[in-house]
Amino acid sequence: MRPVTIYAESTPNPSTMKFVADVMLIKDGQTAEFLSQSSAKGHSTLAAELFNFPFVQGVFIASNFITITKSDALQWEYVSNELQAFMVDFVKENEVIVEKIPTTLDNSSNEESSSTSKTAKNAPVIKTETDQLIVDLLEEYVTPAVESDGGAIHFQSFNDTTGTVTVVLKGSCSGCPSSTATLKGGIESLLKSHMPEVQEVVALAD
């Protein structure tokens, strides 16, 4: 059993809490997001077991943190310590937290057949130098801040006709009340200042 410390951090999204470990939980640069227990099974035993808590609605794993999305039924003050203790025990006994990177994401907790391929839908295609420049800017200036809030941002596409950059928000950023302001006031302004061809930044809807 390895020594592990996990502490909780609040995020800008009141529905999510970020749990930070002092060990890596997934290969750096990779992420895994699950919105139901059925989507987690076969990919992450920890995520699947977290859905046994009736208030857990989403699990996002990246580098050394796990972002949990909960229902409104309970406040974080009543459940965060229980989640933290559970994750500490699991990570102490299991070095592999994500057994298989998900290629599909089930958006329904009841019907496996209704799962949609999120990776296929959201997989970025770097076609041009402009695409690569956008990715580089996001990784350098945006990704560290987003990860510090328990989320992730991924480049999806750039439409050179409309000047629209489409991104995917995950973890605490998905559904966050302040994400729109961040998207427009922060990310859009950043890209526009570096790239005059960029006119707008939008988030891909699930």
MIVEX-690297 format. One line per 2 residues: number of its first residue (from 1); for each residue x, y, z of N, C-alpha, C. Coordinates in Angstrom, 1 decimal, padded with zeros to 4 digits, always signed. Atoms other than C-alpha are relative to their C-alpha. Layout:
BEGIN
NUM) X:Y:Z:X:Y:Z:X:Y:Z | ...
This chain:
BEGIN
1) +000.8:-001.2:+000.0:+000.0:+000.0:+000.0:+000.9:+001.2:+000.0 | -000.8:-001.1:+000.1:+001.5:+003.3:-001.0:-000.6:+001.2:+000.7
3) +000.5:-001.2:-000.7:+001.2:+006.6:+001.0:-000.6:+001.0:-001.0 | +000.7:-000.9:+000.9:-001.3:+008.9:-000.7:-000.7:+001.1:+000.8
5) +000.7:-001.2:-000.6:-002.6:+012.4:+000.2:-000.9:+000.6:-001.0 | +000.9:-000.7:+000.9:-005.7:+013.9:-001.4:-000.7:+001.1:+000.8
7) +000.7:-001.1:-000.7:-007.2:+017.3:-000.5:-001.0:+000.5:-001.0 | +001.1:-000.5:+000.8:-010.3:+019.0:-001.7:+000.1:+001.5:-000.3
9) +000.0:-001.4:+000.4:-010.5:+022.3:-003.6:-001.3:+000.4:-000.6 | +001.3:-000.5:+000.7:-013.6:+024.3:-004.5:+000.4:+000.5:-001.4
11) -000.2:-000.4:+001.4:-014.0:+025.3:-008.1:-001.0:+001.1:-000.3 | +001.0:-001.0:+000.3:-015.9:+028.2:-009.8:-001.4:-000.6:-000.3
13) +001.3:+000.6:+000.3:-018.6:+025.7:-010.6:-000.5:-000.6:+001.4 | +000.5:+000.4:-001.3:-020.7:+025.2:-007.4:-000.4:-001.5:+000.0
15) +000.4:+001.4:+000.1:-021.7:+021.7:-008.6:+001.1:-001.0:+000.0 | -001.1:+000.9:+000.1:-018.2:+020.4:-008.8:+001.0:+000.3:+001.2
17) -001.1:-000.1:-001.0:-015.3:+019.8:-006.3:+001.2:-000.7:-000.6 | -001.3:+000.5:+000.5:-011.7:+019.2:-007.3:+000.7:-000.7:+001.2
19) -000.8:+000.7:-001.0:-009.8:+016.5:-005.3:+001.4:-000.3:-000.6 | -001.4:+000.0:+000.5:-006.0:+016.8:-005.8:+000.8:-001.0:+000.8
21) -000.8:+001.0:-000.6:-003.7:+013.9:-005.1:+001.5:+000.3:-000.2 | -001.5:-000.3:+000.1:+000.1:+013.9:-004.5:+000.6:-001.1:-000.9
23) -000.6:+001.0:+000.9:+000.5:+011.1:-007.1:-000.8:+000.2:-001.4 | +000.7:-000.1:+001.3:-000.4:+011.0:-010.9:-001.0:-001.1:+000.0
25) +001.1:+000.9:+000.1:-003.7:+009.4:-011.5:-000.2:-000.5:-001.5 | +000.2:+000.4:+001.4:-003.6:+009.2:-015.3:+001.2:+000.6:-000.8
27) -001.2:-000.5:+000.7:-000.8:+009.8:-017.9:-000.2:+001.4:-000.3 | +000.1:-001.5:+000.2:-000.1:+013.5:-018.2:-000.4:+000.3:-001.4
29) +000.5:-000.4:+001.3:-002.0:+015.0:-021.1:-001.3:-000.8:-000.4 | +001.3:+000.7:+000.2:-004.8:+012.4:-021.0:-001.0:+000.4:+000.9
31) +001.1:-000.3:-000.8:-008.2:+012.9:-019.6:-001.1:-001.1:-000.2 | +001.1:+001.0:+000.1:-011.2:+010.6:-018.8:-001.2:+000.6:+000.7
33) +001.2:-000.6:-000.5:-014.7:+011.9:-018.3:-001.1:-001.0:-000.1 | +001.1:+000.9:-000.1:-017.7:+009.8:-017.2:-001.2:+000.7:+000.6
35) +001.2:-000.6:-000.5:-021.3:+010.9:-016.8:-001.0:-001.1:+000.5 | +000.8:+001.0:-000.5:-022.7:+007.6:-015.7:+000.8:-001.2:+000.4
37) -000.8:+001.2:-000.4:-021.6:+004.3:-014.0:+000.2:-000.9:-001.2 | -000.2:+000.9:+001.1:-022.2:+002.4:-017.2:+001.1:+000.4:-000.9
39) -001.1:-000.5:+000.8:-019.8:+004.6:-019.1:+001.4:-000.2:+000.6 | -001.3:+000.2:-000.7:-017.1:+004.1:-016.4:+000.4:-001.4:+000.1
41) -000.3:+001.4:-000.1:-017.3:+000.3:-016.2:+000.9:-000.4:-001.2 | -001.0:+000.5:+001.1:-014.4:-001.3:-018.1:+001.1:+001.0:-000.3
43) -001.0:-001.1:+000.3:-012.5:+002.0:-018.1:+000.7:+000.5:+001.3 | -000.5:-000.4:-001.3:-012.1:+003.1:-014.5:-000.8:-000.6:+001.1
45) +000.7:+000.6:-001.1:-013.0:+001.0:-011.5:-000.3:+001.1:+001.1 | +000.2:-001.0:-001.0:-012.6:+004.0:-009.2:-001.2:+000.9:-000.4
47) +001.1:-000.8:+000.4:-015.0:+006.1:-011.3:-001.3:-000.7:+000.1 | +001.2:+000.8:-000.1:-017.5:+003.3:-011.5:-000.5:-000.1:+001.4
49) +000.4:+000.1:-001.4:-017.5:+002.9:-007.7:-000.4:+001.3:+000.6 | +000.4:-001.3:-000.4:-017.8:+006.6:-007.2:-001.5:+000.3:-000.3
51) +001.4:-000.1:+000.3:-021.2:+006.4:-008.9:-000.9:-000.7:+000.9 | +000.9:+000.7:-001.0:-022.4:+004.2:-006.1:-000.4:+001.0:+001.1
53) +000.6:-001.0:-000.9:-022.7:+007.4:-004.1:-001.1:+000.7:-000.8 | +001.2:-000.4:+000.8:-026.2:+008.5:-005.1:+000.0:+001.4:-000.5
55) +000.0:-001.4:+000.4:-025.3:+012.2:-005.4:+001.0:+000.3:-001.1 | -001.1:-000.2:+001.1:-022.4:+011.7:-007.9:-000.7:-000.1:-001.3
57) +000.6:+000.0:+001.4:-023.4:+012.7:-011.4:+001.1:+000.0:-001.1 | -001.1:+000.0:+001.0:-020.0:+013.0:-013.1:+001.3:-000.1:+000.6
59) -001.3:+000.2:-000.5:-016.4:+012.0:-012.7:+001.0:+000.4:-001.1 | -001.0:-000.4:+001.0:-013.5:+013.7:-014.5:+001.4:-000.2:+000.6
61) -001.4:+000.3:-000.4:-009.9:+012.5:-014.2:+001.0:+000.6:-000.9 | -001.1:-000.6:+000.8:-006.8:+014.4:-015.4:+001.2:+000.2:+000.9
63) -001.2:+000.0:-000.7:-003.2:+014.3:-014.3:-000.1:-000.4:+001.4 | +000.1:+000.5:-001.4:-003.3:+014.3:-010.5:-001.2:+000.5:+000.8
65) +001.2:-000.4:-000.7:-006.8:+015.4:-009.8:-001.3:-000.7:-000.6 | +001.3:+000.5:+000.4:-010.4:+014.1:-009.9:-001.0:+001.1:+000.3
67) +001.1:-001.0:-000.2:-013.3:+016.5:-010.4:-001.3:-000.8:+000.1 | +001.3:+000.6:-000.2:-016.6:+015.3:-009.0:-001.2:+001.0:-000.2
69) +001.2:-000.8:+000.2:-020.0:+016.7:-010.2:-001.1:-000.7:+000.8 | +001.1:+000.6:-000.8:-022.8:+016.2:-007.7:-001.4:+000.6:-000.3
71) +001.3:-000.6:+000.1:-026.5:+016.7:-007.6:-000.2:+001.1:+001.0 | +000.3:-001.1:-001.0:-028.2:+019.5:-005.7:-000.6:-000.5:+001.3
73) +000.7:+000.6:-001.2:-029.6:+017.1:-003.1:+000.8:+000.3:+001.3 | -000.8:-000.2:-001.2:-026.7:+017.6:-000.7:+001.1:+001.1:-000.2
75) -001.1:-001.0:+000.1:-024.1:+020.4:+000.0:+001.3:-000.7:+000.2 | -001.4:+000.6:-000.1:-020.4:+019.7:-000.3:+000.5:-000.2:+001.4
77) -000.5:+000.1:-001.4:-019.8:+020.2:+003.4:-000.5:-001.4:+000.6 | +000.5:+001.2:-000.5:-021.8:+017.0:+004.0:+000.6:-001.3:-000.7
79) -000.4:+001.2:+000.7:-020.2:+014.7:+001.4:+001.5:+000.1:-000.4 | -001.3:-000.1:+000.5:-016.7:+016.0:+000.5:+001.0:-000.9:+000.8
81) -000.9:+000.8:-000.8:-014.9:+014.3:+003.5:-000.2:-001.5:-000.3 | +000.3:+001.4:+000.3:-016.6:+010.9:+002.7:+000.6:-000.3:-001.4
83) -000.6:+000.3:+001.3:-015.6:+011.1:-001.0:+001.5:+000.0:+000.1 | -001.4:-000.1:-000.2:-012.1:+012.2:+000.0:+000.6:-001.3:+000.6
85) -000.5:+001.2:-000.7:-011.6:+009.2:+002.4:-000.1:-001.2:-000.9 | +000.2:+001.1:+000.9:-013.0:+006.8:-000.2:+001.1:+000.0:-001.1
87) -001.0:-000.1:+001.0:-010.6:+008.0:-002.9:+001.4:-000.3:+000.5 | -001.3:+000.2:-000.6:-007.6:+008.0:-000.6:+000.2:-001.5:+000.2
89) -000.2:+001.5:-000.2:-008.2:+004.3:+000.3:+000.1:-000.7:-001.3 | -000.1:+000.6:+001.3:-008.7:+003.4:-003.3:+001.3:+000.2:-000.7
91) -001.3:-000.3:+000.7:-005.6:+005.1:-004.7:+001.1:-000.6:+000.8 | -001.1:+000.7:-000.8:-003.5:+003.7:-001.8:+000.2:-001.4:-000.5
93) +000.0:+001.4:+000.3:-004.4:+000.2:-002.9:+000.1:-000.3:-001.5 | +000.1:+000.2:+001.5:-004.6:+000.7:-006.7:+000.9:+001.0:-000.7
95) -000.9:-000.9:+000.8:-001.8:+002.2:-008.8:-000.6:+000.4:-001.3 | +000.7:-000.3:+001.3:-003.9:+002.1:-012.0:-001.4:+000.5:+000.4
97) +001.3:-000.6:-000.3:-006.8:+004.5:-011.7:-000.9:+000.0:-001.2 | +000.7:+000.1:+001.2:-007.9:+004.5:-015.3:+000.6:-001.1:-000.8
99) -000.5:+001.1:+000.6:-007.6:+001.1:-016.8:+000.0:+000.1:-001.6 | +000.1:-000.1:+001.4:-008.6:+002.1:-020.3:-000.6:+001.4:-000.3
101) +000.5:-001.3:+000.4:-009.1:+005.6:-021.8:-001.3:-000.2:-000.8 | +001.3:+000.2:+000.6:-012.7:+005.9:-022.8:+000.0:+000.5:-001.5
103) +000.2:-000.4:+001.4:-013.6:+006.1:-026.5:-001.4:+000.4:-000.2 | +001.4:-000.3:+000.1:-017.3:+006.4:-025.9:-000.4:+000.6:+001.4
105) +000.6:-000.6:-001.2:-019.3:+008.4:-023.3:-001.5:-000.2:+000.0 | +001.5:+000.3:-000.2:-022.7:+007.2:-022.1:-000.6:+001.2:+000.6
107) +000.8:-001.2:-000.6:-025.0:+010.2:-021.6:-001.2:-000.4:+000.7 | +001.2:+000.5:-000.7:-027.7:+008.0:-020.2:+000.4:-001.1:+001.0
109) -000.4:+000.9:-001.1:-027.4:+006.1:-016.9:-000.8:-001.3:-000.1 | +000.9:+001.2:+000.1:-030.1:+003.6:-018.0:+000.2:-000.8:-001.2
111) +000.0:+000.7:+001.3:-029.6:+002.7:-021.6:+001.4:+000.0:-000.6 | -001.3:+000.1:+000.6:-026.2:+001.5:-022.7:+000.0:+000.3:-001.5
113) +000.1:-000.2:+001.5:-027.3:+001.6:-026.3:-000.1:+001.4:-000.4 | +000.1:-001.4:+000.4:-027.8:+005.3:-026.1:+001.3:+000.8:+000.2
115) -001.3:-000.6:-000.1:-024.1:+006.0:-025.5:+000.4:+000.6:-001.3 | -000.5:-000.6:+001.2:-022.5:+008.4:-027.9:+001.5:+000.1:+000.1
117) -001.4:+000.0:+000.0:-019.0:+008.5:-029.0:+000.5:+001.4:+000.1 | -000.4:-001.4:-000.2:-017.7:+011.6:-027.4:+001.4:+000.2:-000.6
119) -001.3:-000.2:+000.6:-014.1:+011.0:-028.5:-000.1:+000.2:-001.5 | +000.2:-000.2:+001.4:-015.2:+010.6:-032.1:-000.6:+001.3:-000.3
121) +000.6:-001.3:+000.3:-017.4:+013.6:-031.9:+000.9:+001.2:+000.3 | -000.8:-001.2:-000.4:-014.9:+015.8:-030.1:+001.5:-000.1:-000.4
123) -001.4:+000.2:+000.4:-011.6:+014.5:-031.6:+000.4:+001.1:-000.9 | -000.5:-001.1:+000.8:-009.7:+017.5:-032.8:+000.8:-000.4:-001.2
125) -000.8:+000.3:+001.2:-008.3:+017.5:-036.3:+000.9:+001.2:-000.4 | -000.9:-001.1:+000.3:-005.2:+019.6:-036.8:+000.3:+000.0:-001.5
127) -000.1:+000.0:+001.5:-005.5:+020.5:-040.5:+001.0:+001.0:-000.5 | -000.7:-001.1:+000.5:-003.6:+023.8:-040.8:+001.0:+000.5:+001.1
129) -000.8:-000.7:-001.0:-000.9:+025.9:-039.2:-000.8:+000.9:+000.9 | +000.9:-000.8:-000.8:-003.7:+028.1:-037.9:-000.5:-000.9:+001.2
131) +000.5:+000.9:-001.0:-005.2:+025.1:-036.1:+001.1:-000.2:+001.1 | -001.1:+000.3:-001.0:-001.8:+024.3:-034.5:+000.3:+001.2:+000.8
133) -000.3:-001.2:-000.8:-001.2:+027.9:-033.4:-001.1:+000.2:+001.1 | +001.1:-000.1:-001.0:-004.6:+027.9:-031.7:+000.2:-001.0:+001.2
135) -000.3:+001.1:-001.0:-003.7:+024.6:-029.9:+001.1:+000.4:+000.9 | -001.1:-000.4:-000.8:-000.4:+026.0:-028.8:-000.3:+001.1:+000.9
137) +000.4:-001.1:-000.8:-001.9:+029.2:-027.5:-000.9:-000.5:+001.2 | +000.9:+000.5:-001.1:-004.6:+027.3:-025.5:+000.9:-000.8:+001.0
139) -000.8:+000.8:-000.9:-002.0:+024.9:-024.1:+000.9:+000.8:+000.9 | -001.0:-000.9:-000.8:+000.4:+027.7:-023.0:-000.7:+000.9:+001.0
141) +000.6:-001.1:-000.8:-002.0:+030.3:-021.7:-001.3:-000.4:+000.7 | +001.4:+000.3:-000.6:-005.4:+028.6:-020.9:+000.0:-001.3:+000.8
143) +000.1:+001.3:-000.6:-004.9:+024.9:-020.0:+000.5:+000.1:+001.5 | -000.4:+000.0:-001.5:-002.9:+025.6:-016.7:-001.1:+000.6:+000.9
145) +001.0:-000.6:-000.8:-005.6:+027.9:-015.4:-001.2:-000.8:+000.1 | +001.2:+000.8:+000.0:-008.4:+025.7:-016.4:+000.2:-001.3:+000.8
147) -000.3:+001.2:-000.9:-006.8:+022.6:-014.8:+000.0:+000.4:+001.4 | +000.0:-000.4:-001.4:-006.3:+024.6:-011.6:-001.4:+000.1:+000.5
149) +001.3:-000.1:-000.4:-010.0:+025.0:-011.5:-000.8:-001.4:-000.1 | +000.6:+001.3:+000.1:-010.6:+021.3:-012.0:-000.6:-000.4:-001.3
151) +000.7:+000.3:+001.3:-011.5:+021.3:-015.7:+001.1:-000.2:-001.1 | -000.9:+000.2:+001.1:-010.0:+020.9:-019.1:-000.7:+000.7:-001.2
153) +000.5:-000.6:+001.2:-010.3:+022.6:-022.5:+000.7:-000.6:-001.2 | -000.6:+000.6:+001.2:-009.7:+021.0:-025.9:-000.4:+000.7:-001.2
155) +000.3:-000.6:+001.3:-009.5:+022.5:-029.3:-000.8:-001.0:-000.8 | +000.8:+000.8:+000.8:-012.1:+021.1:-031.6:+000.2:+000.3:-001.5
157) -000.1:-000.3:+001.4:-012.0:+023.0:-034.9:+000.1:+001.6:-000.2 | +000.0:-001.4:+000.4:-011.5:+026.4:-036.6:-000.6:+000.1:-001.4
159) +000.7:-000.3:+001.2:-013.8:+027.7:-039.3:+000.6:+001.2:-000.6 | -000.7:-001.2:+000.6:-011.7:+030.0:-041.5:-000.9:+000.9:-000.8
161) +001.0:-000.9:+000.7:-014.8:+031.3:-043.2:-000.7:+001.0:+000.9 | +000.6:-000.8:-001.0:-016.5:+032.6:-040.1:+000.9:+000.5:+001.1
163) -001.0:-000.4:-001.1:-013.4:+032.9:-037.9:-000.4:-000.5:+001.4 | +000.5:+000.6:-001.2:-015.1:+030.7:-035.3:+000.9:-001.2:+000.5
165) -000.7:+001.0:-000.7:-013.0:+028.6:-032.9:-000.9:-000.8:+000.9 | +000.9:+000.9:-000.8:-014.9:+025.6:-031.4:+000.9:-000.8:+001.0
167) -000.7:+000.7:-001.0:-013.6:+024.2:-028.1:-000.9:-001.0:+000.8 | +000.7:+000.9:-000.9:-014.7:+021.4:-025.7:+000.4:+000.2:+001.4
169) -000.3:-000.3:-001.4:-015.0:+022.1:-022.0:-000.4:-001.3:+000.8 | +000.3:+001.2:-000.8:-014.8:+019.2:-019.5:+000.2:+000.3:+001.5
171) -000.2:-000.2:-001.4:-014.8:+018.7:-015.8:-000.8:+001.1:+000.6 | +000.7:-001.1:-000.6:-015.7:+021.7:-013.7:-000.4:+001.1:-000.9
173) +000.3:-001.1:+001.0:-015.8:+023.9:-016.8:-001.4:-000.3:-000.7 | +001.2:+000.4:+000.7:-018.7:+021.9:-018.3:-001.2:+000.3:+000.9
175) +001.2:-000.4:-000.8:-022.0:+023.5:-017.1:+000.3:+001.1:+001.0 | -000.3:-001.0:-001.0:-020.2:+026.1:-015.0:-000.6:+001.3:-000.4
177) +000.7:-001.3:+000.3:-022.2:+029.4:-014.7:+001.0:+001.0:-000.5 | -000.9:-001.0:+000.4:-019.0:+031.4:-015.2:+000.8:-000.4:-001.2
179) -000.8:+000.4:+001.1:-017.7:+029.4:-018.1:-000.2:+000.9:-001.3 | +000.3:-000.8:+001.2:-019.4:+031.6:-020.7:+000.8:+001.3:+000.1
181) -000.8:-001.2:-000.2:-017.8:+034.7:-019.2:+001.5:-000.2:-000.3 | -001.4:+000.3:+000.2:-014.4:+033.0:-019.2:+000.3:-000.3:-001.5
183) -000.2:+000.3:+001.4:-014.9:+031.8:-022.8:+000.1:+001.2:-000.8 | +000.1:-001.2:+000.8:-015.8:+035.2:-024.1:+001.1:+001.1:+000.5
185) -000.9:-001.0:-000.5:-013.8:+037.5:-021.8:+001.4:-000.3:+000.1 | -001.4:+000.5:-000.1:-010.7:+035.4:-021.5:+000.5:-000.6:-001.2
187) -000.6:+000.8:+001.1:-010.1:+032.8:-024.1:-000.2:+000.7:-001.4 | +000.3:-000.6:+001.3:-011.8:+034.7:-027.0:+000.9:+001.3:-000.1
189) -000.8:-001.2:+000.0:-009.9:+037.9:-026.1:+001.5:-000.4:-000.3 | -001.4:+000.5:+000.2:-006.6:+036.0:-025.9:+000.3:-000.4:-001.5
191) -000.2:+000.5:+001.4:-007.0:+034.3:-029.3:-000.1:+001.2:-001.0 | +000.2:-001.1:+000.9:-008.2:+037.5:-031.0:+001.3:+000.9:+000.1
193) -001.1:-000.9:-000.1:-005.2:+039.5:-029.7:+001.3:-000.6:-000.7 | -001.1:+000.7:+000.6:-002.8:+036.9:-031.1:-000.2:-000.3:-001.5
195) +000.4:+000.4:+001.3:-004.7:+036.0:-034.2:-001.2:+000.8:-000.6 | +001.1:-000.8:+000.5:-006.8:+038.6:-036.1:-001.0:-000.7:-000.8
197) +001.0:+000.8:+000.7:-008.5:+035.9:-038.1:-001.0:-000.6:+000.9 | +001.0:+000.5:-000.9:-010.3:+034.7:-035.0:-001.0:+001.0:+000.3
199) +001.1:-000.9:-000.3:-013.7:+036.3:-034.6:-000.8:-000.4:+001.2 | +000.9:+000.5:-001.1:-015.4:+034.1:-032.0:+000.5:-001.3:+000.5
201) -000.3:+001.3:-000.6:-014.9:+031.2:-029.6:-001.3:-000.5:+000.6 | +001.2:+000.6:-000.5:-017.7:+028.9:-028.9:+000.3:-001.4:+000.6
203) -000.1:+001.3:-000.5:-018.1:+025.7:-026.8:-000.9:-001.0:-000.6 | +000.8:+001.0:+000.7:-019.3:+022.5:-028.4:-001.0:-000.5:+001.0
205) +001.0:+000.5:-000.8:-022.6:+021.5:-027.0:+000.0:-001.6:+000.0 | +000.1:+001.5:-000.1:-023.0:+017.8:-025.8:-001.3:-000.4:-000.7
